[in-house]
């Protein structure tokens, strides 16, 4: 067992919208991702997602509402719910999601990451 410095891990990469694995909890990955701009509307058939904003501010749009997350706040997006993350400025997010979760869910495009890096 060891501690993990989130700040140090976030400094280790620059790419946006490309989650990195920093740990595992049972059948879930703990991922770090830097976000800026708009992501694609998508949903996950079988996986819930937990978003924790470490730095910055994140808007998660749903078809019927919007949720703003400030630093230190979380939101859990239930499986099957269509959503679109948006970050006006670079935002650092910790994700907790099942290992089977594809970042773009039901959508395949240039932002789809099928092979995750460990940092």
C-alpha positions as CSV (number, residue, x, y, z in Angstrom):
1,X,0.0,0.0,0.0
2,X,1.2,3.5,-0.9
3,X,0.0,7.0,-1.0
4,X,-0.7,8.8,-4.3
5,X,-0.2,12.5,-4.8
6,X,-3.0,13.6,-7.2
7,X,-1.2,16.9,-7.9
8,X,2.0,15.0,-8.9
9,X,0.0,12.6,-11.1
10,X,-1.8,15.4,-12.8
11,X,1.6,17.1,-13.5
12,X,2.8,13.9,-15.2
13,X,0.6,14.3,-18.3
14,X,-0.8,17.1,-20.6
15,X,-3.3,15.4,-22.9
16,X,-7.0,16.2,-22.6
17,X,-9.9,13.8,-22.5
18,X,-7.6,10.8,-22.1
19,X,-8.2,9.1,-18.8
20,X,-5.1,7.6,-16.9
21,X,-5.4,4.8,-14.4
22,X,-3.9,5.6,-11.0
23,X,-5.4,2.7,-9.0
24,X,-7.9,-0.1,-8.7
25,X,-10.7,-0.7,-6.2
26,X,-12.3,-4.1,-6.6
27,X,-13.5,-4.2,-10.2
28,X,-13.2,-0.4,-10.7
29,X,-10.5,1.8,-11.9
30,X,-9.6,5.1,-10.3
31,X,-8.8,7.4,-13.2
32,X,-7.4,10.9,-13.6
33,X,-8.3,13.1,-16.6
34,X,-7.8,16.6,-17.7
35,X,-10.8,18.2,-19.5
36,X,-11.2,21.4,-21.5
37,X,-13.9,22.2,-24.0
38,X,-17.0,20.1,-24.8
39,X,-17.1,16.3,-24.8
40,X,-19.5,14.2,-26.9
41,X,-23.1,13.4,-25.7
42,X,-23.0,9.8,-24.6
43,X,-24.3,7.2,-22.1
44,X,-23.0,4.0,-20.6
45,X,-25.3,1.0,-21.0
46,X,-24.2,-0.8,-17.8
47,X,-21.8,1.4,-15.9
48,X,-22.3,4.3,-13.4
49,X,-19.7,7.0,-13.3
50,X,-18.4,9.1,-10.4
51,X,-16.9,12.5,-11.2
52,X,-14.8,14.3,-8.5
53,X,-13.5,17.7,-9.5
54,X,-10.0,18.1,-8.1
55,X,-9.2,21.4,-9.8
56,X,-11.4,23.7,-11.8
57,X,-15.1,23.6,-12.5
58,X,-17.1,21.1,-14.5
59,X,-20.6,21.4,-16.1
60,X,-22.4,18.1,-16.8
61,X,-25.3,18.6,-19.1
62,X,-28.2,16.2,-19.1
63,X,-31.1,16.3,-21.5
64,X,-33.4,17.7,-18.8
65,X,-31.0,19.7,-16.6
66,X,-27.4,20.9,-15.9
67,X,-25.2,20.2,-12.9
68,X,-22.2,22.3,-12.0
69,X,-19.4,20.8,-10.0
70,X,-16.9,22.9,-8.1
71,X,-13.6,21.8,-6.7
72,X,-14.2,19.0,-4.1
73,X,-17.7,18.2,-5.4
74,X,-18.9,14.9,-6.9
75,X,-21.7,13.7,-9.2
76,X,-22.6,10.2,-10.0
77,X,-24.1,9.6,-13.4
78,X,-26.3,6.5,-13.4
79,X,-25.9,4.0,-16.3
80,X,-28.1,4.7,-19.2
81,X,-28.3,8.5,-18.6
82,X,-27.1,10.6,-21.5
83,X,-24.7,13.3,-20.5
84,X,-22.1,15.7,-21.8
85,X,-19.2,17.0,-19.7
86,X,-18.0,20.5,-20.5
87,X,-15.1,22.4,-19.0
88,X,-14.6,26.1,-20.0
89,X,-11.1,26.1,-18.5
90,X,-8.7,23.1,-17.9
91,X,-10.3,21.0,-15.2
92,X,-8.8,18.1,-13.4
93,X,-11.2,15.2,-12.6
94,X,-10.9,11.9,-10.7
95,X,-13.2,9.2,-12.1
96,X,-14.3,6.1,-10.4
97,X,-15.9,3.6,-12.8
98,X,-16.0,-0.1,-13.6
99,X,-13.1,-1.4,-15.6
100,X,-15.4,-2.1,-18.5
101,X,-16.2,1.6,-18.9
102,X,-15.3,3.2,-22.3
103,X,-14.8,6.9,-22.0
104,X,-17.2,7.7,-24.9
105,X,-19.8,5.1,-23.8
106,X,-22.1,4.2,-26.7
107,X,-20.2,6.6,-29.1
108,X,-17.0,5.8,-31.0
109,X,-15.1,8.8,-32.3
110,X,-11.6,10.4,-32.2
111,X,-11.8,10.8,-28.5
112,X,-12.5,7.2,-27.8
113,X,-9.7,5.7,-25.6
114,X,-9.6,1.9,-25.7
115,X,-6.2,1.4,-24.2
116,X,-5.7,3.3,-20.9
117,X,-2.3,4.3,-19.6
118,X,-1.2,3.8,-16.0
119,X,0.5,6.6,-14.3
